[in-house]
């Protein structure tokens, strides 16, 4: 919500005596009196909009206020779109989860990582599995993590959890950037047959 302090002042609302003014075509009109700036805006049937009230002197621009508001809301919504909400998604396997299911779950985890989410990987234990050797169980979960086809880094190492073993991984932006820098390998050309 905007407060009065961040409300944009236009035309006669501008309190400063003089302003650094940007003209309608983006040209610098220099420092002129607010009165003179208002007159120039009126001559062009445009508005005088204070865009940097804290500058000394404040900066104002001559332009249509409706257009200014439209551009500002477009910039704000673009900035909001860039800020993606990151969640911690959860993928769970069991000791008996088959190879195919593990690959499907690993693919899903990769999709979440690609979207910028963290992924909590969990080996769910029930009944007699709780008494199995810890090293074997941890290795089982580590093997699953290795199946994930996306660059990741360990955010929280695999450790005992209330329902078994769990760890958290997140996308490895550095590895992704490195991979993007590497030139793509071109496949070897197939030999051409001269006499065809």
PyMOL commands that set and color helices and strands:
alter all, ss='L'
color gray80, all
select helices_A, chain A and resi 4-6+11-13+34-43+65-82+99-114+127-131+134-146+173-181
alter helices_A, ss='H'
color red, helices_A
select strands_A, chain A and resi 18-22+28-33+47-52+59-63+88-94+118-124+152-161+164-171
alter strands_A, ss='S'
color yellow, strands_A
deselect
rebuild
show_as cartoon
